[in-house]
Amino acid sequence: MLKEVLSEVRSQSDPILSYNKSIKDWRESGRSVFGYLCTNIPEELIYAANVLPVRLIGGNLELYQAYNHLPSFVCCFTRSCLESALNGDYGDLDGIVMGYGCDAGCLLFHILIKNMDLAYRFFVYHPLNTETEYAVRFFEEELERFKSSIEEFIGGSITEELIRDAIKVYNKNRILLKRLYDIRGKNDHIILTGTQVAELVVSSMLMEKRKSNRLLVGVLESVKGVDGIHFKGPRIHVSGSMLSDLELFDLIEECGGMVVSDDICIGSRYFWNLVDEYKRPVTALAERYLRMIPCAGMCSGNHLNTRLAHIKKMIKDYKVDGVIFSIPNYCDPQQFDYPFIAEELEKEGIPFLAIEVEKGLNEARVKNKLEAFFEILGDQ
């Protein structure tokens, strides 16, 4: 049963968007598709307009055209997204939305809108200081501007009732994904692997949310009552920002470990915080997306402490043995973030390992590092 459901999930959510069945089915019904480039975009406003939002995640691609527009000292995620666009992989998109996450992402947005034939493009201005009431007020106004631009595109109104309905659908998705994390991380037996759960999170970004919810319920039903296999290897938390694929997760499992938690953009950061369903919808969205778990690109002021508290809680809740930092080459925010988090983990006696991530991991080198790290964990 689980095998069949996972197979259906994969068939519906290909990260190569030109092959993505969910996008094809949506467009065949005459509806629009928007790609978005950052986890801090309020998808609910797009979904409420009967437009399909999908996450652009790039991939492990050979780069030919991207270097005509970007220097080599830009992260592999930015380069692979641009290569995908120039290859025509984003040809089914009607629009692209970006919110401030890092300078490279902002640069990518502007290159994409100059090189793609898009009917819609929008940049959501996201304040870095999110703690004040002024920040919420500003972001509410920004989301109202975003909503108005979508209404102009669709030629119709996005009512509060439509937004409330979208919030409920997305909150259900978040709750289902959290349940999968708990099944994976709070058991001593393997019922779902780290890679399988990560795949399900990524799939939820690449298909219509009601369809995703139905499939996630199917996964949860298929593992109900399953005992699993007792796992004695190292339990790993992956810390970082954006990954274009799950190769690191695969290598961790090949070396005998298991990813039981993470704080990455295509992982827990995507779904961890719910939207308040009882407040005015746009206000609730502004609060949720302002005060979600921050990534390295948004870690100014007290955000670092918020991020650290989230990591420490996951380490405790999911009985983590060690932390692996995924640090993309040329990612300044992650390079600045790492020393602070590492120092705090060292104070707590939590072992950690840093892995530099580039387009396609050096499998032999990374495996050597992982095996040595796991041996250290096993000796403790």
C-alpha positions, 0 to 999 in steps of 0.5 A: 500500500505504501509503495503504491501511494509513494509511486503516485506521489512521485508521478504527480510531482516531478521537480522538472516542471515540464514533466510535472503531471499536476501542472499539466492537468491544471493547465489543461483545465484552463487555469494559470500556474505561478512559480515562486522562489522562496518559502516566505511567499504566502501561497494561500493568496495565489491558491485563493485566486484559483492559480496553482503555486509551485516551488522552483527548486532547480536540480542537479543539472549540467550548466551551459546557459546559466553562466552567460548571465551569472558569475561562477561564484553564485550558489548552485541553487540559483544557477540550477534554477536559471539553467532550468528556465533557459532550458524551457523547463519553466515554459508552463509558468504564467508568472513568477513571484519572489520575496526577499530571501537573499541577494542571489535570489533577488538577482535570479528573479530579475534575470528570469523576468527579463529572459522569460515570456511571463504574463505576471511577475511580482516581488514581495517586499519582506521586512527583516525586522519582524518583531515590531507591530510596524513590521506586521502593518507594513507586511499586511499592506504589502500582501494587500498590494500582492492580492490586488495584483493577482486580482488584476491578473485574473480579472476577478476578486479574491474574497476573504472567504476564498482566502480562509478556505485556502488557509484551511487547506494549507493548514491541513497540509502542514498538520499532515506533514508534521505528523509524518515528521513525528512518525519518522523522528519519534520512533526507534523503528524505521516506518518511513525513511528520512528520504521518503518523508523529505520527498513527501514535503517536496512533493507538497510544493509541486502539486495542488494542495488538496491532491497533496492532502489526499495522498498524505492521508493515504501515506498515513493510513498505509503506515498505521499499525506498522511496526517497522525495523528497529534502527540503531544507527545515528539519528541526524538533523540536517541544518541549512537553507536550500537544497536542490535535491535530496542527494545528501539525504540519500548518502546519509542513509547509504552510510548507515544514518537516518535523517530524523529532522531538519531546518531547511527550506524544503523541509520543516521551515516550509510547514512548521508554523500554522496560520491563525484561522480566526483572525482577519485572513491577510493579517494572519498570513502577514503574522505567519510569514513574518514570524516563521522559522527564519532561514540564514538569509533572514537571520538578523538581530534576534532571528538567530536565537529563534532559529537556534531555539527551533534547532535545539527543540528538534534535536530534543524532540527527535532524539538527534545524535548529531547535526550535519550542516549543508553549506552551499558554496558561495552562500554568504548567509549560510557561511555567516550563520554556521559559526554562530549555530556551531558554537552554540551546539558545541556548548551543548555538547552536540556533535556536528559536521559541515558538508559543502554543497555544490552541484552534484556532491562529490560522493566519495569525499562526502561518504568518507566524511559521513562514515568518519562522523558516524564512527565518532557518534558510535563511540560516544 
